[in-house]
Amino acid sequence: MTVLDFRKLGEGDRVQHELLVLDRSEKKLPSGDSFIVLTLGNSTGQLATAPIWPDKLHLAEGAERGRVVQAIGQVSTYQRKRQLTLTSPLRVMPVGHAKLEDFLPRIPVEAQPLWDYVDRTRAEIASPKLRAAIDLFFGDDEFRVRFERTPGSVAGHHAKIGGLLLHVVEVTRIAKAAAKTMRVNADLVVAGALMHDVGKVEAYAVDAAGFTHTPCGMLLGHVVLGCLMLERRMAALVAPVCSAGQLLDLQHMILSHHGSLEFGSPVQPMTAEAELVHWADEASAKGNDMMEALEDPEAFASGGEISDRKNWRVNRRVWKRPHSWD
């Protein structure tokens, strides 16, 4: 069966595909009767069902969060928003019938060229101590497997399988160019860019219904976790790869990369290199937010060039230019 492309669905289109139940919301009518709204999705996007009213609850029987179902229905719109009106009961597929990660969003590029850039960039670093510090993570095959699978966020920028790897490559490219322009220690900036988000490997989890926070991610956050992970790996070495002051330099870039306390950093950047890593991180994250806002079909349901509503990630309406510069 072909993969349903949610980005191309329009009103009246028929759906008969296997989808993942991303959410099951049970709500109450004023009468006290229950109705259900499901969110179904795959690697191309997601769509909520039209309300499944009390006399139709059998349509969603067994469709629990994290299960793969075969859905049959038709796309309709309500208040300029697409929804899937089910026309037949959902068929709940057996556990293990499909690989659940195949239904989750995934970056649109192959991972290997991204890894080639990471490995080429860390090999170009002149300082043996900086290379050794970076290799504590990126020279570890088990860590690389986890890193490649981790999203860049749970619901925001780069929230896709492989999103963290793509985000870190973007940050490193931006930071490296900025460091050369500003004539600061480019190798140190690259090290900070590559390691700034290592904590997300322990902070985020990929489960049957999408991306979630782990307990340590909720309790500590990825910024602090990254600092702790670096310290743990340094402490496990027989001989240190750098001095205590150099370790402090690297930890500071990890801890300050969100820029300010209100955005999750315990400290603000206090070196030029930390400042550039922070803004490179912002450029990648905010650029991704804007690009995905422009690609959101729900935001342009009326067919205009200005989005119908604000996008929550950029907190503004966006303009999809009708012309080309070719």
N, C-alpha and C positions, 0 to 999 in steps of 0.2 A: 504494500500500500504506500502511495506517495505521501510525503510529508506535507501537511497543510500549512500554507504560508499565511499567517495571520495578517501580515502587512498588506496583502492584496485583497483581503475579503471586503466585499461591499454588500449593501442591503440587498436581500433576496438570494444571495449565494447559498448553495446547499453545502452542508457539512456532513461527512460520513467518514470519520477518521478516529484513530486511537489517540487519546490525549491524556495528560496527567492531571489529576485533581490537585490543584495547588491550594485550594481553600474551600471549606464548606461552612457556610454561615447560616445558622438557623435563627429566624426572627419571629416576632409575634405580631399578629394583627390585633386591632382594638378588641376584637371578639375573643381573643385569647388563643385562637387557632394559630398553629405554626406554619410558616412557609420557609423555603430553602432557596438560597442563591449559591451556586457553585462558581468557582473560578477554575477554568480549564486552560491548559497551555501546552506548549511544546517549545522547541528550541528557537522558534521564530517569534514568539510572543504569547499573549494570553487574552482571554475573553471571558467575561462573566456571563452566566446564563440569565435569561429573563426569569423573574420570580417563578418558582415552582410552587403553585398554590396548594392549599390543603387537600383538595380533591385530586391532585396529581403527584403526591409525594412518592408514589411508587416508581416514578420516573428516575428518582435519585437513590433508590434503595441500594445500600452497599457501597455507594460512591463516597468513600471516606478520603480524607486528605492523604496524599501519597500513593493512591491506587491509580493504575492505568485503566481507563474505560474506553469503550467504543461509543462515540457520541454520534447521534443522527439528529439533524435539525436544520434550521434555516436562520441566516443572519437577519436581524431586524434592528431598528434604531429606536431609541427612546431618549428624548431631550438631547438630540444630536450625538448620542453615544451608542456605539454598536453593542449588541448583545446577541446571545445565541438562544433562540427559542427551540427547546427540545420537542421533537415530534414523536419520539419513541423512547422507551425506557433505556437508560444507560446499561450497557453490558460490561460488567466488571470483569476484567481479565485476570487470569490466575497470577498469583505472586510468582515472580521470576520469569514471567512471559516476555518481558522486555527489560532492557538495561535502562534504569530510571534516568541516568545522566544524559541519555540521548534526548530526553524531553526538556532539558534545562537549557537556558540561553548559553550560547558559546561564542567566543570571539570569532570574527569573520576571517581570520588569518591563521595560517599554520603556526604551530609553536616553534618548530625547529629554526626558522630564520630568526626568531626572537632570541632563542638560546644562543645562536651563532653570534648575534650582536653582543649579548651579555659576556660570552666567553672571550670574544675578540677584545672587548673593551677592558675587561679585567686583566687580560694578558698584556695590554699596553701600559698599564700603570707602572711607573718607574720605581716607586718605593716598595722594596720587598716586604716591609712591615704592613703596608696597606693591602698589598696583594694577599698576604697570609691571613689578614683579618677577614677580608671578603671571602676567601676560600673556606673559612670555617662554615660558611653557609653554602655558597655556590659551588664549592668543590665536594659537597656531600650529596651523593646520588639520591639517598632517601629524602633529603630535604628538597631536592629539585623536583621529585615526583609530587610531593605535597604542594610545593609552590606553584607548579604548573596547573594544578587542579583548583587552586583557591581563587575565589572571585575577588575583585577589587573592592567591593563593598557588599553588604547584604541587600540593599535596595536602592543604592544611589549610583555613583559613577562606576563604570566598568563592572557592573553586577552580572558577571557571566563567568562560566568555566573558562579559565585562562585569563580572566580579567586582570588579576594581580600581575602576572608576567607582562602583559601588554602595557599596563600602567607604569610599571617600573622601567620598562624600556623607554617609554615616552619621557618620563621624568629625567632619566639619565641623559637622553639626547638633548633635552632642553637645558638641563643644568650644565652639561659639558660645554655647550655653545656659550652659555652665559658666563661661565667661569673664564673662558678664553677671552671673551669680550672685556670683562672687568679686570683681567690680569690678576686673578687670585689663584690659589693652589687648586688646579684643575683635577689632579689626582684625588685630593681629599674630597672635593665636591662629588666626583664620580663614586667614590666609596660611600659617601653619605646617601647619594641617590639610590644606589643599588640596595643598600641595607635599610633604608628608612621605614619600609613597611614589612619587614620580616615577621613582625609580631602578628600579622594577619593570618599566618599559617596556623597559629594556635588560637587566634581569636574567632575565626569563622569556621563553620562546618557546612558541608554539603549533605543534606539528607534527602529523603524520598520526595519531599515536596518543595525543595528549593534551598535557599541559603539562609542560615541561621547563625546566631552568636553562640559560642560555647560558654559554659559557666565561667571559665577564666576570662573569656572575652567580655562578658557582661560585668564581671567584678573588677577587672583591672584595665581593660581596654587595650587595643593593639599597640598604642604608643608606648605604654609602660611595659607591655609584654616584650616588645622588640628590644628594649634596653636590658631587660632581665635575661632574654635569650642570649644576647651577646655576652653578658657577664658570665652566664653559665658555661658557655662554650669556651670562653677564655680560661675560666677556673679549672676546666677539665684537662687543660694542656699540662704536660710535664714541664715544659719551659714556655714562658710567656712569649708571644710573638711581637708584643709592643710594650712600651712603658705604661705606668699607671696614668701619666698625663695624656698619653696618646689615646688610651682607652677612654678617658674622660672626654676627649675631643669627639670621638665617634659616638659615644653615648649622648652627648649634647645634641648632635645633629638628629639623632633618632627622636629624642625627647622634645625637641623644639620644632619639629617639621610641620606641625599644624599652626604655628605662628603665634598663638596667644592662648591664654588660659580658657577663655570662653569657648574656644573651638577644640579643646581637648589636649593641649600641650601643657605640661606642668611648668614649663619655662618658655620664655621667648628666645628667639635666636640672638646669640651674643657674639657670633663671629660672622665674617663676611660669607664664609662657605656655608654655614648653617642657614643664613638668610637666603642664599641662592637656592639651596635645596628646598626650602619652604615655598618659594615662589614658583619653582619648577613643578612641585607637587600641585600647587594651586592651578597652574596653567593646564596641566594634564587633566585634572579632575573637572575644572570648570569648562574646559574645551569639550570634554566628553559629554557633560551635562547639556551644553548648548547643541551639540550635534544630534544627540538623541531627542531633544525637544523638537528639533526641526524635522525629525523622521517619525514623530508620533502621529499616526493616522487619526487618532481620536481628536487631536488638537486642531486639525484642519478639516473636520467633518463637513463644514459648510462649503468647502471648496475655495475659500478666500486665500489671499497671500499672507494675511496676518492671522495668527492663531486665534481660535475662538475664545480661548481662556488663558490664564496664566499657567505656566508650567511650574509645578511645585519645587523642582530642583533649581531652576534659575530665578524663580519668583518674579516672572514677568512674561508678557506675551512676546512672541518671536515672529520675525519676518522671514518668510520663505521667498526669496527674490524670484520674480517671474522671468528674469532675463538671464542670459549666459554671457560670460566674458571671453568666450572662445573666439 
